[in-house]
């Protein structure tokens, strides 16, 4: 899809709520409960603060489920590898959590834009 400008949709209430719902659904499939207050102003921070320890914990307890979650979310393997080569510990998981939330946002945005063009 050409010329998607994600920044234009960062505060779109529908996109923010749909992104939160997507994060909740995907993490839920890995047995991780993520909560969202419904406040679009704090959505990114809320999701990030929950995703970070959840990803770290899942990685430590069940690497297979961790990889399955990343695959389900469709995080690029190349990007994860790049992060793991350049960062360690908390920095790695902080950047990975940001990457995961960003990917969920882009999935929702592409779905929204695609459906509006073909709906």
N, C-alpha and C positions, 0 to 999 in steps of 0.2 A: 504494500500500500504506500503510494508515494506521498511525500509532503506531510507526514504526520508531525505535528508540533505538540509534543506531550505537555509542555508547560502551559499551553492554552487550556488544558483540562484538569490541571492540578487541583483546582478549587471547585470543579464541577461536582455538585452535591451527588448526583446520580453515579458518577464515576468513582467518587470517594467511597460511597456506600457499597457499591458493587465490588470495589477492590477489597474492602474489609470483609465482605461476604466470601469472596474467593479465597482470601487468606484463611479465614475461619474454616471453610470447607476443606481446603487442601491439608492444613495442619491437623484438622480433625480426623482425616483419613489415616494419619500417622499416630492417632491417639493423643494428640496435643490439643488442649483447649485454649483457644485464643478468644479474648473478649473485646468488644468494641462498644464504647459509650454512646456512639451515634453522633458525637461532636466532630464535624468535618474539620474544624480548626486544629484539633489535636490528633486526628486520625493517624497520620504518618508516624508521629512520635509514639503513640499508643501501640501501634502494630509493631514498630521496630523494637520497642522496649520488651515486648513479649516474645518476638521472634528470636532475638539474640540468645537469651538463656535457653530457649526451647531447642534451637538448632544445636547449641553446644551440648546440652544434655542428651539429646538424641544421638549425636555423633559419638559421645562417650559410652552410652548404654547399648546402642544398637546401630552400628555403622551401616548395616544393610538397609534398615528403615530410613536412615538419614539419606542414603543415596537414592532410595526409592522416592522420597519426598522431593529431592532436587529434580529428579527425572519427571515426576508428576507436574511440578511447577514449570518445568522446561527451562531451567537455568542452564545456560551454555556451559558445557563441560570445560571448554577452553578458558572461560572466564574464571571458573572455580580453580582450575589448575594454576592459572596465573596468580590468583590471590594466594593460594597455598605456597607458591614458590617465593612470593615476595613478602608475605606477612606471617606472623605466628600468633598463637594463643588468642587472646582477646581481640587483638586487631583484626585477625583473620575472620573471626566470627562476627565482629561488628560490620565489616565490609560485606561479608556474605549475607548477613541479615538485610542490609541495605539493597543488595543485588536481588535478593528474593522478593522483597516488597516492590521494588522497581519492576521486576518481571511480571508480577501479579498485576500491577497497575497497567502495564503495556498490554497484557492479554485482555484485560477488561476494556481498555480503550480501543483496541483493534476490533474486538467483538462489537462494541457500540458503533463504531464508524462503519464497519462492514454492514451491519444490520440496517443502519440508517440509509445506506446507499442502495441496498437491495430489498428494502422492506416495503 
